[in-house]
Amino acid sequence: MPLRNRQEIEQSLQSELRSLRRLAMSAIFLSIVTLVVFVTFAMAGIGEKKIGFVRSADLILNNQAMEETLERFNNKKEAWQQSIASLEQQLQTTIENYETEQSTLDERQLLQRREELSEQRRSLLEYVHTVSRKSQEEEASMVKNVLERINDFAKRYGEEQRFDLIMGTTTEGNILYGVDAIDLTDEFLTALDHDYVGGE
């Protein structure tokens, strides 16, 4: 009897899809805000402005804080998966023992063993559900914390470097092109990582 039926897998996939949709909506919102700010500055036309952009995906995925946070999260996730595998193995052993012994058990003992098996299955499924929910919550919190840190740093960096506007490229395409001279990604990422290491 498979422990993860089709419905559980579909629910897990639906949950992952919802998470991706939320992330996409956040990216769209950020793109719209960036575009509004850019248009506002462009329409103001007040003197020369210092403008730059960063490649958002590179910034998010390649900064040291995100890499370390992902490593910690993946270690937790692996430990959870090992616990689940251990519980599944215990259940499988219990099932095999039951099947071996069932011909020697009386009706009352059979009923008791079946109830124990049902309870063990129920406990396993509850644990899997709890771990899945906790994993999603921790992942969302982790991403939120790293993004907040990047946004706070972006504000400080922009002020210290006297930028009037720093934009981010996204897959939605609010910046279709920028000359390398105003691409701040590598410089910004280095400063962000330096701030992260120095801030510990």
C-alpha positions in Angstrom: 0.0 0.0 0.0 1.7 3.3 -1.1 2.0 5.8 1.7 1.8 8.8 -0.6 -1.2 8.5 -2.7 -2.1 10.6 -5.8 -4.2 13.0 -3.8 -1.3 13.8 -1.4 1.0 14.4 -4.4 -1.5 16.6 -6.1 -2.0 18.6 -2.9 1.7 19.1 -2.6 2.0 20.2 -6.2 -0.9 22.6 -5.7 0.8 24.1 -2.7 4.0 24.5 -4.6 2.1 26.2 -7.4 0.5 28.6 -4.9 3.9 29.5 -3.6 5.2 30.2 -7.1 2.2 32.3 -7.9 2.7 34.4 -4.7 6.4 34.9 -5.7 5.4 35.8 -9.2 2.8 38.3 -7.9 5.5 39.9 -5.6 7.8 40.2 -8.6 5.1 41.8 -10.7 4.3 44.2 -7.9 8.0 45.1 -7.6 8.2 45.6 -11.3 5.2 47.9 -11.3 6.5 50.0 -8.4 9.9 50.2 -10.1 8.3 51.3 -13.4 6.2 54.0 -11.6 9.3 55.4 -9.9 11.3 55.4 -13.1 8.5 57.2 -15.0 8.1 59.7 -12.2 11.9 60.5 -12.4 11.8 60.6 -16.1 8.9 62.9 -16.2 10.4 65.2 -13.6 13.4 65.8 -15.9 15.2 67.7 -13.2 18.9 67.8 -14.1 21.2 64.8 -14.4 20.2 61.7 -12.4 22.5 58.9 -11.3 20.7 55.8 -12.4 21.8 52.1 -12.3 20.2 48.7 -12.3 20.9 45.3 -10.9 20.0 41.9 -12.3 17.5 40.9 -9.6 17.6 37.1 -10.1 21.4 37.1 -9.8 21.2 39.4 -6.7 18.7 37.2 -5.0 20.2 33.8 -5.8 23.9 34.6 -5.6 24.3 36.6 -2.4 26.0 35.0 0.5 23.1 35.4 3.0 20.7 33.5 0.6 23.2 30.8 0.0 23.8 30.2 3.7 20.1 30.4 4.5 19.3 27.9 1.7 22.0 25.6 3.0 20.5 25.7 6.6 17.0 25.2 5.2 18.1 22.3 3.0 19.8 20.6 6.0 16.5 20.9 8.0 14.5 19.6 5.1 16.9 16.6 4.7 16.5 15.8 8.4 12.7 16.0 8.1 12.8 13.7 5.1 15.0 11.2 7.0 12.5 11.2 9.9 9.7 10.5 7.5 11.7 7.7 5.8 12.4 6.2 9.3 8.7 6.4 10.2 7.7 4.9 6.9 10.2 2.0 7.5 8.8 1.4 11.0 5.3 1.3 9.5 6.4 -1.1 6.8 8.0 -3.4 9.4 4.9 -3.3 11.5 2.8 -4.3 8.5 5.1 -7.1 7.6 5.0 -8.4 11.2 1.3 -8.2 11.2 1.0 -10.2 7.9 3.4 -12.8 9.3 1.6 -13.2 12.6 -2.0 -12.7 11.6 -2.7 -16.5 11.2 -1.7 -17.1 14.8 -3.8 -14.2 16.3 -7.3 -14.6 17.6 -10.1 -12.2 16.6 -9.6 -9.7 19.4 -5.8 -9.6 18.8 -6.4 -9.1 15.0 -8.7 -6.2 15.7 -6.2 -4.6 18.1 -3.3 -5.0 15.7 -5.4 -3.5 12.8 -6.3 -0.5 15.0 -2.6 -0.1 15.9 -1.7 -0.1 12.2 -4.4 2.4 11.4 -3.2 4.7 14.2 0.4 4.4 13.0 -0.6 5.3 9.4 -2.7 8.2 10.7 0.2 9.5 12.8 2.6 9.2 9.8 0.3 11.1 7.5 -0.2 13.8 10.2 3.5 14.1 10.6 4.1 14.4 6.8 1.4 17.1 6.7 2.9 19.0 9.6 6.4 18.8 8.1 5.1 20.0 4.7 3.3 22.9 6.3 6.3 23.8 8.5 8.6 23.6 5.5 6.5 25.9 3.4 6.2 28.4 6.3 10.0 28.4 6.9 10.8 28.7 3.2 8.4 31.7 2.9 9.9 33.3 6.0 13.4 32.7 4.8 12.8 34.3 1.4 11.0 37.2 3.0 13.9 37.9 5.5 16.5 37.8 2.8 14.5 40.1 0.5 13.9 42.6 3.3 17.6 42.6 4.0 18.4 43.2 0.3 15.9 46.0 0.2 17.2 47.7 3.3 20.7 47.4 2.0 19.7 48.8 -1.4 18.4 51.9 0.3 21.6 52.4 2.2 23.7 51.6 -0.8 21.8 54.1 -3.0 22.1 56.8 -0.4 25.9 56.2 0.2 26.7 56.0 -3.5 24.4 59.0 -4.3 22.1 57.1 -6.7 18.8 58.8 -7.6 17.4 55.5 -8.8 18.4 51.8 -8.7 16.2 49.5 -10.7 16.0 45.8 -10.9 15.7 43.6 -14.0 13.0 41.0 -13.8 11.6 38.2 -16.0 8.6 40.5 -16.6 10.9 42.7 -18.5 10.5 46.2 -17.1 14.2 46.8 -18.2 14.8 45.4 -21.6 18.3 46.9 -22.0 20.9 48.7 -20.1 24.5 49.5 -20.9 27.1 47.7 -18.9 28.2 51.1 -17.4 25.1 51.3 -15.3 24.8 47.6 -14.4 25.6 47.6 -10.7 24.9 43.9 -10.1 28.5 42.7 -9.4 29.4 45.8 -7.4 26.2 45.7 -5.5 26.5 42.0 -4.8 30.0 42.4 -3.5 29.0 45.2 -1.2 25.9 43.2 0.0 28.0 40.2 0.9 30.6 42.4 2.6 27.8 44.0 4.6 26.4 40.6 5.5 29.8 39.2 6.7 30.6 42.4 8.5 27.2 42.6 10.1 27.4 39.2 11.8 
